[in-house]
């Protein structure tokens, strides 16, 4: 029988591909959109990670979610440095969430408050994605908009405290395999992973509408 981490990965594969190949992401990574679109995307990430990380301290002692709360994953401070670089020192004043982003962040909060195993689903889809595909985004952003390598503008993608990402991901998957949940609960977690990817795709869709490529 497949391990739970394998189950999650295969079950959400379709949504994962859909999120990665969204028109907005393809246009952004293809260098067809300006740095403003990248900054807007970074702003949306702030709302999602604020929801994820504002709950971290509270969930650290939780038997289900607690083992996944790792300080070396935290992204909010890096995002804020990137936003200061992209938008200037007054970045907070102009920070607005798209309705799709509000929906995503609200779901993360809801899980954090009421369903720790569901929070793990969102934690997994975000942080493991950042450690993997996020590196492609960083590389493209550095080359497209001339950010310093691993510097301001792309710090969100730089996990300075994780020396060996492959080993870290392996350890994370082992935590998933050992999650304190019965089979029914695991199925619910898999469904929440799919929902997380769908919410993420919704944000990309909204960004695509905001930054259409002129025909």
C-alpha positions in Angstrom: 0.0 0.0 0.0 1.2 3.5 -0.8 2.5 5.7 2.0 0.3 8.7 2.9 2.9 11.2 1.4 2.7 9.3 -1.9 -1.0 9.3 -1.8 -1.1 13.0 -1.2 1.3 13.7 -4.0 -0.4 11.5 -6.6 -4.0 12.6 -5.6 -3.2 16.3 -6.0 -1.0 15.8 -9.1 -3.7 17.0 -11.5 -4.4 20.2 -9.6 -0.7 20.8 -9.1 -0.1 20.7 -12.8 -3.1 23.0 -13.4 -1.7 25.5 -10.9 1.8 25.4 -12.3 0.7 25.7 -15.9 -1.8 28.6 -15.3 -1.7 31.2 -18.0 -0.6 33.9 -15.6 2.3 31.7 -14.3 3.3 30.8 -17.8 3.3 34.4 -18.9 5.1 35.5 -15.8 7.9 32.9 -16.1 8.1 33.4 -19.8 9.1 37.0 -19.3 5.9 38.3 -21.0 4.7 40.2 -18.0 6.4 43.1 -16.3 7.8 43.3 -12.8 4.6 44.9 -11.6 2.8 41.6 -12.1 5.5 39.8 -10.2 5.1 42.3 -7.3 1.3 41.9 -7.3 1.7 38.1 -7.1 4.2 38.6 -4.2 1.6 40.8 -2.4 -1.0 38.0 -2.7 1.5 35.5 -1.2 1.8 37.8 1.8 -1.8 37.3 2.7 -1.6 33.5 2.4 1.6 33.3 4.5 0.3 35.7 7.1 -2.7 33.3 7.6 -0.4 30.3 7.7 2.3 31.8 10.0 0.1 33.8 12.4 -1.3 30.4 13.6 2.1 28.7 13.9 2.8 29.6 17.5 -0.6 28.5 18.6 -0.4 25.2 16.7 3.2 24.3 17.7 1.9 22.3 20.6 -0.8 20.6 18.6 -0.3 16.8 18.4 -1.2 16.7 14.7 0.0 20.0 13.3 2.8 20.7 15.8 5.5 18.5 14.2 5.2 20.4 10.9 5.8 23.8 12.4 9.4 24.5 11.6 11.0 28.0 12.1 13.3 27.5 9.2 10.3 27.4 6.8 8.8 30.7 7.9 8.5 33.1 4.9 6.8 36.2 6.2 9.9 38.2 7.0 11.4 37.4 3.6 8.2 38.3 1.8 8.2 41.7 3.6 11.8 42.4 2.6 10.9 41.5 -1.0 7.8 43.8 -0.9 9.9 46.7 0.5 12.2 46.2 -2.4 9.5 45.8 -5.0 7.0 48.4 -3.7 9.2 50.7 -1.6 9.1 51.4 2.2 5.4 52.3 2.2 4.4 48.9 0.7 1.9 48.1 3.5 -0.3 51.1 2.6 -0.9 49.7 -0.9 -1.3 46.1 0.0 -4.6 44.7 -1.2 -5.8 41.1 -1.5 -7.8 39.9 -4.5 -11.1 38.3 -3.6 -9.6 34.9 -4.6 -6.7 35.5 -2.2 -9.1 36.5 0.6 -10.9 33.2 0.1 -7.7 31.3 0.2 -6.4 33.0 3.3 -9.8 32.6 5.0 -9.7 28.9 4.4 -6.2 28.6 5.8 -7.4 30.5 8.9 -10.4 28.3 9.3 -8.4 25.1 9.2 -5.8 26.6 11.6 -8.6 27.5 14.1 -10.8 24.4 13.7 -9.0 21.5 12.0 -5.2 21.1 12.5 -5.0 18.2 10.0 -6.5 20.5 7.4 -3.9 23.1 8.3 -1.2 20.5 7.5 -2.7 20.1 4.0 -2.2 23.8 3.3 1.2 23.8 5.0 2.3 20.9 2.8 1.1 22.4 -0.5 2.7 25.7 0.2 6.1 25.0 1.8 7.0 21.9 -0.1 6.0 23.7 -3.3 8.2 26.6 -2.4 11.2 24.3 -1.8 10.6 22.6 -5.2 9.0 24.6 -8.0 9.7 27.9 -6.2 13.3 27.6 -7.2 12.4 27.8 -10.8 10.5 31.0 -10.2 13.4 32.5 -8.3 15.8 31.7 -11.2 13.5 33.1 -13.8 12.8 36.3 -11.7 16.5 36.9 -11.2 17.1 36.6 -14.9 14.0 38.5 -16.1 14.1 41.4 -13.8 17.7 41.5 -12.7 17.3 40.8 -9.0 20.5 40.0 -7.2 21.0 36.3 -6.9 19.1 35.1 -3.8 18.8 38.8 -2.9 16.0 41.4 -2.3 13.0 40.6 -4.6 13.5 36.8 -4.4 14.2 36.2 -0.7 10.9 34.5 -0.4 12.3 31.6 -2.4 15.6 31.4 -0.4 15.5 29.0 2.5 18.8 30.0 4.2 18.3 27.7 7.2 17.7 24.6 5.1 21.1 23.4 4.0 19.8 20.3 2.3 16.4 20.7 0.7 16.2 17.2 -0.5 16.8 15.7 2.9 14.4 18.2 4.5 11.6 17.2 2.0 12.3 13.6 2.7 12.0 14.2 6.5 8.8 16.2 5.9 7.3 13.3 3.9 8.1 11.0 6.8 6.2 13.3 9.1 3.3 13.1 6.8 3.5 9.3 6.8 3.4 9.3 10.5 0.5 11.8 10.9 -1.9 11.1 13.7 -5.0 10.4 11.7 -7.1 7.5 10.7 -7.9 6.5 7.1 -11.0 8.6 6.9 -9.2 11.7 8.3 -6.4 11.0 5.8 -8.9 11.1 2.9 -10.2 14.4 4.2 -6.6 15.8 4.3 -6.0 14.6 0.7 -9.3 16.4 -0.3 -8.0 19.6 1.5 -4.8 19.4 -0.5 -6.8 19.4 -3.7 -8.8 22.3 -2.4 -5.6 24.2 -1.5 -4.3 23.8 -5.1 -7.7 24.9 -6.5 -7.6 28.0 -4.3 -4.1 28.7 -5.5 -5.2 28.3 -9.1 -8.1 30.7 -8.4 -5.5 33.3 -7.3 -3.6 32.8 -10.6 -6.8 33.1 -12.6 -7.6 36.4 -10.9 -4.1 37.7 -11.5 -4.4 36.6 -15.1 -7.5 38.7 -15.5 -5.7 41.7 -13.9 -2.6 41.3 -16.1 -4.0 40.1 -19.5 -1.5 40.0 -22.3 -2.5 42.5 -24.9 -3.7 40.6 -27.9 
